[in-house]
Amino acid sequence: MSTGVIGASGYAGGELLRLLLGHPEFEVSYISAGTNAGEQITSIHPSLTPYTGQSFQSTNVQAANACNLLFIALPHGESAKL
């Protein structure tokens, strides 16, 4: 199942990425972190080595809509702005 995480650079987002790695049904296809867009995922979450070489994407409604399942791990009140 195509899965995305918005707010992936924070603690909760990083934990979601870690949990999704071990799940056979989910394929993480969209990893967003607004202010950290373009930065390597492992520069913020060094333990997530399976994501080596991948960067956080900017928050994009079209990319998010392409996912079958979307987790939003943003600070309180931020998701309402989407």
N, C-alpha and C positions, 0 to 999 in steps of 0.2 A: 504494500500500500504506500503510495507516494505521500510523504510526510514532511512538514516544515516546522521550523521553530523560529518565532520572532522574539527577539530579546535574548538571543543565544549567548551573548557575551557575559551575562550576569551569572550568579551562582545557580539559580534555578534552571536557567537555560542550559548551562553546562551539564548539570545533572540529567536533564532530559536527553541531551545528546549522548551521554554515557549510557543511560538506560536503553535508548533506542538502538545503540550499537549491538547489543546482545539479543535483540528481539528479531526472530526470523520473519515476521510478517511485515515489518516496516522498513522502507527504504527512504532515508533522509535525502530529500532532493532540494530543499530550500532552507538555508541557514542565514538568518538575518540578524544584524546588530547595527542599528541606526548610526550611532556616533563612532562605532568601530568598523564600519563598512570598509572593505579593502584590506583590513588587517588579517594576518594569518590566524586561524582558529587556535593553533597550538601556541601562539605567543601569549594568549590569555588563559588557555586551558592546556598546559603542557602535557598533562596525562592522556589527552585524547589523541594519541599518535595515529590512529587510523584516519584522522582528518588532516594529516600532514600534507601540506601543499595546497590546501583549500583555504579560501578567504571568506570572511563574513560578507554577505551581500547587503546592499541597502534595502530598506523596507520598500517593497513593491507590491501593490495590490494585485496586479496581473499574475505575478509569480506565486503569490500566496493563494490565489484562486485556483491555480493549476494543481494544488495539493488536494489529495483526498481527505487528509487530516492535518489540522494546523494547531499547534500549541502556541499560546501567547504567554510569554514569561516576562512581561513588562512590569515596571513599578506601578504602584497603585495609581489609578486614574489615567495612565498613559494609553491604555488600550482603547479608551473611549475616543481618543483623537483619530484612531484609524477608521 
